[in-house]
């Protein structure tokens, strides 16, 4: 039995966030229609080390980008915010892709870049359905890897003219702006957190457990991709802001215990009544997204295994077509 091994660089060469947008949109639609399987994330918490390990399985019975082929798989991923001080990435992951017909593994691939891209694509899909179409100013609170893919997805979908970047580290924010600036292109500049929030579309990608965005910093009509809160106790947005907003989640089950709303839920100040819809329900037209240009919309992203399997399946198909990767015999 042969299994294809794909290293991180090969994964990066085989997929872009722009190419992942329709894959992730399709995945959300499958989930909303009940056509896919996705158990909740399983967490192992390493409190003494300040990190966790997660297992994320999913199954799609028919993936359009793969000529209707079925794929299943599981991602094992860590989140250790202290890793950069050790010279290691905050997030590292590996993906095992399986053939549902036989149960046999098809490929094993490094999944750090896959995670970045599918998360960026998820934010892009959310903004496509929730943000105002004429949005031109983008704010990024957090200037790490996730901010890059969010930026690329959103700039491919909206007429972004200015990007405002804020980060706890001024040097990291400056480096981000220098790396993303293009001569004659969109203006990219370092600002305060408050100024980064006074925008049409705001993306928060911080890993902390402290509020980064105050309610009165956010203008009416803004859309927010809340990406950083992906474990119990994490939050980035003022609860008063969440009460003002129309909240769309990627998964109600995951959002309740590990999404942006989890702290408000635990305190009893937010509830199921505050969730307007899941993103999949908005994608398939089952529920509305934005109701007016004055709405503040929030996409509460916890990261779904269904996104991973859709992107991994197409990476695998493309690797076969281009004869990339190493074939390993078990």
N, C-alpha and C positions, 0 to 999 in steps of 0.2 A: 504494500500500500504506500503510495507516494503522497506526501504532503508538501505544499508550497510554502517556503519561508520567505517573508518579505521584511526587510530591514526598514528602519525609519526613513532613511533617505529615499528608498524605492517607493514607499507609501507616499511621501511628499511629491515625488515626481509623477505619480499616477493619478492624483486628484487635486483639484483646487476648490476653494470655498464656493466660487461661482458655479462650478460644475455640480457641487453637492446640493445647491439650493433646491432643484426639482426633486432630488432623491429624498431629501428630508421632508419636503412638503408631501410627497407621496406617502412616506412613512406615517406622518401624522394622520393623513386621510385613512389609511388602512386601519390604524388603531381606533379612530373615531367610529368607523363602520363595524367594528368588531371582527375584522378580518385577520387580525394578527394576535399573537400571544406575547405578553410582556409581564412577567411577575415583578413585584416590587424589588428595588435594589436590596441586596443583603449587605449589611455593614459589619465589619469588625473594627471596633474602636480601640486605639492604642493611646489611652489618655496620658500615660506616663511619657510618651514620645511626641504628643501633640499632633497625631495623625490618624488616618484610618485606611482600611482596605475595603473595596467594594466589589461585589460580583454582580454583573448585569446581563442576564440572558434575555433573548428575544427570538421571535420566529415570524417571518413574513411568508405566506404561502404562494405569493405571486408578485414578483418584483418587475415592474414594467421595463426598467433600465437594463434588465438582464433577460430580455425576451420572455418574460413570464416565469422565470425560474424561481424556485423556492430556496430560501436560505434561512439557516438558524445559526446561532452562535452565542458566545458569552465573552464579555470583556471583564478582565480583572484589572482594577485601577486603584491607585493610591492617591491620597491628598495629604501632603506633609508640608505645611507652610514654612517650616523651619529649614527645609532642604537647601534653599539657595545659599545659606550660610555654610553648608557642608559642601558646596560646589555641585549640588544635585538639583534636578528640576523639582518644582513643587508637585507636579503631577507626572506619573509614569504609568504606562499601561501596556497590556498585551491582549490581543484578540485571537480567539480560536473560532474559525468559521467551519460550520458543519453542513453536510448534505442531509436534509430532513428525510429523504427517501430511504437512506441506508443508515443514517446516524454517524457515518464515518467523517472524520475531520478532513476538510479540504485544504485549509491553509492556517498558518499561524503567522500573525503579523504584529510588528511593533505598533502600538496604538496611541502614542502620545500625540502625533500629528493628526491622526484620525479623530481623536477627541477634540483637538483645537478646531478642526475644520467642521465637524458635524455640529459643534456648539455655535460657531460663527454662522453656519447655515441656518440653524434653528432661530437665532436672533434675527437673521435676515427674513425668514419666512414670517416670523411674528410681526416685524415692522411692516412688511408688505401688506398684511391684512389689518394692522392696527394704527399705523402712523398716518399722518396727513400726507397726501401725495406730493404736496409742494414743499415738503420739509427740506431746508437747505443748510441748517446749522446742526452739527453733531457734537455732542459732548461725551468725553470718555473719562470716567473716574476709575483710575487704575490703568497702568501702561505696560502690562505684561503681555504674555503670549495670546491670551484670549482677546485682548483689545485689538490685536492686529487682524484676526480673522473677522471680528465684528465689523471693524472699519472697512475691510475689503467687501464684505457682503453688502453692507449698507450703501457704500459708494457705487456699487453696481446696480442698485435699485432706485436710488434717489439722486436728485440734482444737488448733491452736497457741495457747498461752496466754501465752508469753513469748518475746521475740526478743532475743538478746544480740549486740551489734554491736562488732566490733573492727576498727581500721584504723590504719595507720602515722600517719595524720593525725587527731589528736583532733578538730579542727574539722570535718573531713569526716564523721567518725563522728557527731558531735553534730548536724550538719545533716541527715544521713540519718535519725536517730532523730526529730528534730523534724518532718521531712517525712512520715514514715511513721506516726507516732503518731496515734491516733484517740481522741477522748474516750470513755471507757467501753469501749474495745476492748482488743486485745492489748497487753500491756506491752512497750515497746521501749526498751532502755537500752544505754548505752555501757559496755563491760567490757574487761578485759585479754584478750589473745589466749588465754591459758590458760583463762580462765573461759568464753570463747566456744566452746571446744572440749569443755567438759564438759556436753554436751547430747544430746538424742535424735537430732536431725538437724543435721549440720554442712555448711555450704556454704563452699567456699574459692574466691575469685574474684580472687586477687592476680596481677599480671602478672610478678612477679619470678622469679629463678632461685635463690632461697634458701629453705630449708625454713622454713615458717611454723607447722607443726603437729607437735608432738612426740608420739611414740607413747603415753607414759604420761599424756598429757592427755586421752585419748579413752577413754570408758567402754565396757564391754561392752554389746553390743546397739545401739550407735549406727550410724547410716547417714551416709555422707559423699558429697556431690556435689563432686568435685574438678574444678573448671571452668577454673582459670587456666592449667594447663600445656597449651598448644596448639601448641608448637613445640619443636624439639630443644633439649635443655639446660635446659628449664624443669621445675621441680618445686615442690610446695607441701607435700607430706607426707613425714614421716620414713620412710625405707625400712623401718625396724623395724615401723612401723605397717602398711605395705603387706604385710609378711610375716605379720602377725596377721590380716589381713582377707580376706574373700571378695570378689575383684575382678571387677566386671562392666564391660566396655568398650563404647563405642558402636561402634567398629570395631577389630578386632585389628590390621589393617594400619596404620592411622593411630596407634593407641596405642603400637605398638612403637617408632616413630620420633619421635612428637611428643606423646604423652600423658603422664599422671602417672607411668607406669611406665618412661618412656624412659631416664631416668638410671640406674635400677636395671638395666635391660636392658644398657645400654652398659657398666656396671661388672661385669656377669656375676653379680650377686647376685639378680636376678629373671629369670624366663624364661616361656615359654609356659605352663608348668605352673602359674604363679601366676594365670592368667586362668581364671576359672570359667566364663564365658559371655560372649556379646555380649548387649546389652540386647534386641535383636530376638529372639534365641533365648529369652530369658526371657518376653518379651511373648507369643510364640506358644505357649509351654508346652513348647518343645523341650528346655530345660534349666531346672533350678530356680534361683531367686534366693536369698533368705534361707532357711537350713536350720533355724535356731533363733532364739529371742529373745536368745541370748547372742552370736550372730554380730556381728562388725563388718563391715558391707558398704561397699564403695567403688564409686561409679560414676565411671569414668575417662572424662571427656567431652573429646573433641577438636573436636567440632562437625562434623556431617555435611551434605554437600550435599543429601542426600535430605530432610533436615529443611527446608532452604531452599525446595526446589522445591514441596513440599507446601503450605507456608505461602504462598509467592508465588502459586501457582495459585489458591488460595482468595481471596487479596487481589484478584487480577485479576477473578475471577468476581463478587465483591462490588462492585468498582468499576464493572463494566458494569451491574449491577443498579441501583446508586444514581446512575449517570451521573456518576462522579467522575473526575478526571484531565483531562489535555489530550491530544487526538488530534493526532498529528503525522503528516504525509504525507511519505513518502520519495520 
